[in-house]
Amino acid sequence: MNFKFKEVYVFSLAAALPIFIFSYALFGITGIRVVLGIIFVSFPFYVLLNRLELAEGEKFVFSALLGLTALPSLAYILGFLIPFRMAIAASFITLISIAVLFVKCKNSRKEN
């Protein structure tokens, strides 16, 4: 395990653990579900921002803000065309696909 990965891992745990404890203490299992939801909607943007040269804290904050604004907006707009639950899933899958494609493009450029 390289140093960069260890740094990200430690930062993630240090940020997530107090949030989970606080959420559980205040709201119970519902608080944990909300925090997990925020993590899941922020993940595609974190992967996309990983391409930029930002500090880990900046990537974390920007991905959370983008996840809380862009994903619900896309799901809302798509919800006019298809059922809302399907729109949420489609938006999430689309953003994950875009993030994976960006990572694959980056890796293929490094190989050439």
C-alpha positions, 0 to 999 in steps of 0.5 A: 500500500503506497503512502498516498493511498494510506493518507486517503484511507486515514483521512476518510476514516478520520472524517467518517467516524465522528460523523457516523457516531454523531448521526447515530447519537442524534437520529439513530439508524436514520442518521446513518442512512443519511450519511451513507446516502451523502457518501454514495452521491458524492463518490462519483464526483470524488472520482472525477475530482481525483484527476485534478491536483487538489488536496484530499480535503478539497476533493472531499468538500467539493465532491460533497457539494457537487453530490448534494447539488448536481445529482438531485438536480439531474434526478429531478429533471429526469423525473419528469420523463420517467418515475422518480426512483428510476430517475435517481438510479439512472442519474447515479449509474450515469455519473458512476459510468462517467467517472469510470470512463474518465479513470479508464481514459486517464489510465490509457493515456498514461500507458501511451 
